[in-house]
Amino acid sequence: MLQTSIELAESSLVSLSRDYANYNAWANKQLINWLQAKPAQLMEVEVASSFPSVHLTVWHILQTQQWWLGNLKRSPLGNTRDTTFDGTTQDMMQTLLHQSEEFCTFVENMTEEDLYEMYPFSIPYVGDFSRSGFEIVQHCMNHSTYHRGQLVTIGRELGFTDAPMTDYMFYLLMA
């Protein structure tokens, strides 16, 4: 749900965090709907990319959103880097949509105090850190945006020329 300018004036941080989580869920849905209309056998075809297939990129987005939400819930997942998804790519896409909604619900219930509160986390092979809730929400949603761009690029390599518009301003104006 988009927040109005009056609501923004009342609590910018809360409204912006909620909007960004809702945008992420909306954008993931647009992209997943697009990908699900494509031949399933192409989801695991490898191309030159940091995560070389649609399957692996969607898995990375899902893992990362789950990982950060676990930290916000103070139930860290630990190192999930080398895990795999037990199911089809279609199942994984549905799980990502469900997880994105779960993230929205969690952020919707965060207070301004929660958003300013510091959350400790440990990045495997890097170290232990602590950041505010709103920085974690912003980072996680931005991370998903980055990899949605990669999915569009992978799709282009596979011959998909009809990617949906998932730009944040488009969401604000049209959703």
NORZI-V62419 format. One record per residue. N is the residue number from 1. RES is the residue in one small letter. SS is DSSP state (H for helix, E for strand, L for the rest). PHI is phi in degrees with one decimal (NA if undefined). PSI is psi in whole degrees, 0 to 359 (999 if undefined). Layout:
n=N res=RES ss=SS phi=PHI psi=PSI
n=N res=RES ss=SS phi=PHI psi=PSI
//
This chain:
n=1 res=m ss=L phi=NA psi=129
n=2 res=l ss=L phi=-75.1 psi=140
n=3 res=q ss=L phi=-89.8 psi=145
n=4 res=t ss=L phi=-85.0 psi=167
n=5 res=s ss=H phi=-63.3 psi=330
n=6 res=i ss=H phi=-65.8 psi=316
n=7 res=e ss=H phi=-64.8 psi=324
n=8 res=l ss=H phi=-61.4 psi=321
n=9 res=a ss=H phi=-65.2 psi=327
n=10 res=e ss=H phi=-70.5 psi=319
n=11 res=s ss=L phi=-158.0 psi=84
n=12 res=s ss=H phi=-56.5 psi=312
n=13 res=l ss=H phi=-62.6 psi=316
n=14 res=v ss=H phi=-64.1 psi=311
n=15 res=s ss=H phi=-63.1 psi=315
n=16 res=l ss=H phi=-65.1 psi=319
n=17 res=s ss=H phi=-63.9 psi=316
n=18 res=r ss=H phi=-64.5 psi=315
n=19 res=d ss=H phi=-60.0 psi=318
n=20 res=y ss=H phi=-67.8 psi=321
n=21 res=a ss=H phi=-66.2 psi=319
n=22 res=n ss=H phi=-66.1 psi=320
n=23 res=y ss=H phi=-59.6 psi=315
n=24 res=n ss=H phi=-58.3 psi=314
n=25 res=a ss=H phi=-63.7 psi=317
n=26 res=w ss=H phi=-62.3 psi=312
n=27 res=a ss=H phi=-64.7 psi=319
n=28 res=n ss=H phi=-60.8 psi=319
n=29 res=k ss=H phi=-64.2 psi=317
n=30 res=q ss=H phi=-58.8 psi=313
n=31 res=l ss=H phi=-70.2 psi=318
n=32 res=i ss=H phi=-65.8 psi=318
n=33 res=n ss=H phi=-58.5 psi=320
n=34 res=w ss=H phi=-64.3 psi=312
n=35 res=l ss=H phi=-67.0 psi=324
n=36 res=q ss=H phi=-68.1 psi=342
n=37 res=a ss=L phi=-84.4 psi=358
n=38 res=k ss=L phi=-97.4 psi=161
n=39 res=p ss=L phi=-58.5 psi=127
n=40 res=a ss=H phi=-58.5 psi=326
n=41 res=q ss=H phi=-66.8 psi=342
n=42 res=l ss=H phi=-81.8 psi=347
n=43 res=m ss=H phi=-68.0 psi=340
n=44 res=e ss=H phi=-111.7 psi=5
n=45 res=v ss=L phi=-69.2 psi=133
n=46 res=e ss=L phi=-91.7 psi=139
n=47 res=v ss=L phi=-133.0 psi=173
n=48 res=a ss=L phi=-74.0 psi=109
n=49 res=s ss=L phi=-166.2 psi=163
n=50 res=s ss=L phi=-61.7 psi=324
n=51 res=f ss=L phi=-118.0 psi=108
n=52 res=p ss=L phi=-78.7 psi=14
n=53 res=s ss=L phi=-150.7 psi=164
n=54 res=v ss=H phi=-57.9 psi=312
n=55 res=h ss=H phi=-54.0 psi=308
n=56 res=l ss=H phi=-68.5 psi=328
n=57 res=t ss=H phi=-72.9 psi=316
n=58 res=v ss=H phi=-61.8 psi=319
n=59 res=w ss=H phi=-60.6 psi=318
n=60 res=h ss=H phi=-64.0 psi=317
n=61 res=i ss=H phi=-60.0 psi=312
n=62 res=l ss=H phi=-60.4 psi=310
n=63 res=q ss=H phi=-57.2 psi=316
n=64 res=t ss=H phi=-67.4 psi=317
n=65 res=q ss=H phi=-62.9 psi=318
n=66 res=q ss=H phi=-62.1 psi=318
n=67 res=w ss=H phi=-63.2 psi=312
n=68 res=w ss=H phi=-68.7 psi=322
n=69 res=l ss=H phi=-63.7 psi=321
n=70 res=g ss=H phi=-57.8 psi=319
n=71 res=n ss=H phi=-67.1 psi=319
n=72 res=l ss=H phi=-64.9 psi=328
n=73 res=k ss=L phi=-82.1 psi=359
n=74 res=r ss=L phi=61.5 psi=35
n=75 res=s ss=L phi=-131.4 psi=68
n=76 res=p ss=L phi=-59.7 psi=145
n=77 res=l ss=L phi=-88.3 psi=349
n=78 res=g ss=L phi=77.6 psi=200
n=79 res=n ss=L phi=-82.4 psi=112
n=80 res=t ss=L phi=-109.1 psi=9
n=81 res=r ss=L phi=-55.6 psi=318
n=82 res=d ss=L phi=-98.7 psi=18
n=83 res=t ss=L phi=-87.3 psi=163
n=84 res=t ss=L phi=-124.2 psi=162
n=85 res=f ss=L phi=-88.2 psi=131
n=86 res=d ss=L phi=-92.3 psi=85
n=87 res=g ss=L phi=159.9 psi=184
n=88 res=t ss=L phi=-82.1 psi=168
n=89 res=t ss=H phi=-61.1 psi=321
n=90 res=q ss=H phi=-61.4 psi=317
n=91 res=d ss=H phi=-61.3 psi=317
n=92 res=m ss=H phi=-62.6 psi=318
n=93 res=m ss=H phi=-61.7 psi=318
n=94 res=q ss=H phi=-65.6 psi=323
n=95 res=t ss=H phi=-64.6 psi=321
n=96 res=l ss=H phi=-61.9 psi=316
n=97 res=l ss=H phi=-62.3 psi=316
n=98 res=h ss=H phi=-62.9 psi=315
n=99 res=q ss=H phi=-64.9 psi=323
n=100 res=s ss=H phi=-63.3 psi=321
n=101 res=e ss=H phi=-67.8 psi=321
n=102 res=e ss=H phi=-61.1 psi=319
n=103 res=f ss=H phi=-62.5 psi=317
n=104 res=c ss=H phi=-58.6 psi=313
n=105 res=t ss=H phi=-60.3 psi=317
n=106 res=f ss=H phi=-62.9 psi=312
n=107 res=v ss=H phi=-65.6 psi=323
n=108 res=e ss=H phi=-58.0 psi=329
n=109 res=n ss=L phi=-92.9 psi=358
n=110 res=m ss=L phi=-77.6 psi=136
n=111 res=t ss=L phi=-88.6 psi=172
n=112 res=e ss=H phi=-60.8 psi=322
n=113 res=e ss=H phi=-62.4 psi=318
n=114 res=d ss=H phi=-60.4 psi=320
n=115 res=l ss=H phi=-69.9 psi=330
n=116 res=y ss=H phi=-86.2 psi=340
n=117 res=e ss=L phi=-61.7 psi=148
n=118 res=m ss=E phi=-89.4 psi=137
n=119 res=y ss=E phi=-120.3 psi=120
n=120 res=p ss=E phi=-77.5 psi=148
n=121 res=f ss=E phi=-155.4 psi=159
n=122 res=s ss=E phi=-124.2 psi=120
n=123 res=i ss=E phi=-93.5 psi=118
n=124 res=p ss=L phi=-52.9 psi=136
n=125 res=y ss=L phi=70.3 psi=3
n=126 res=v ss=L phi=-119.3 psi=305
n=127 res=g ss=E phi=151.8 psi=186
n=128 res=d ss=E phi=-101.0 psi=138
n=129 res=f ss=E phi=-142.5 psi=175
n=130 res=s ss=E phi=-149.5 psi=129
n=131 res=r ss=E phi=-138.2 psi=162
n=132 res=s ss=E phi=-72.1 psi=157
n=133 res=g ss=H phi=-57.2 psi=317
n=134 res=f ss=H phi=-67.8 psi=328
n=135 res=e ss=H phi=-69.2 psi=324
n=136 res=i ss=H phi=-67.7 psi=315
n=137 res=v ss=H phi=-59.2 psi=310
n=138 res=q ss=H phi=-60.1 psi=314
n=139 res=h ss=H phi=-61.5 psi=312
n=140 res=c ss=H phi=-62.7 psi=316
n=141 res=m ss=H phi=-66.8 psi=321
n=142 res=n ss=H phi=-66.0 psi=321
n=143 res=h ss=H phi=-59.7 psi=315
n=144 res=s ss=H phi=-63.9 psi=321
n=145 res=t ss=H phi=-59.7 psi=315
n=146 res=y ss=H phi=-56.6 psi=313
n=147 res=h ss=H phi=-77.3 psi=336
n=148 res=r ss=H phi=-62.8 psi=322
n=149 res=g ss=H phi=-60.5 psi=320
n=150 res=q ss=H phi=-64.1 psi=322
n=151 res=l ss=H phi=-62.5 psi=321
n=152 res=v ss=H phi=-63.5 psi=317
n=153 res=t ss=H phi=-65.0 psi=317
n=154 res=i ss=H phi=-60.5 psi=316
n=155 res=g ss=H phi=-57.8 psi=318
n=156 res=r ss=H phi=-60.4 psi=318
n=157 res=e ss=H phi=-62.5 psi=331
n=158 res=l ss=L phi=-89.9 psi=1
n=159 res=g ss=L phi=95.4 psi=9
n=160 res=f ss=L phi=-84.6 psi=117
n=161 res=t ss=L phi=-113.0 psi=8
n=162 res=d ss=L phi=-119.6 psi=41
n=163 res=a ss=L phi=-60.4 psi=143
n=164 res=p ss=L phi=-75.0 psi=157
n=165 res=m ss=L phi=-79.0 psi=123
n=166 res=t ss=L phi=-125.6 psi=22
n=167 res=d ss=L phi=-65.5 psi=142
n=168 res=y ss=H phi=-59.3 psi=318
n=169 res=m ss=H phi=-65.3 psi=322
n=170 res=f ss=H phi=-59.4 psi=317
n=171 res=y ss=H phi=-59.2 psi=313
n=172 res=l ss=H phi=-62.0 psi=323
n=173 res=l ss=H phi=-86.1 psi=330
n=174 res=m ss=H phi=-116.6 psi=337
n=175 res=a ss=L phi=-74.5 psi=999
//
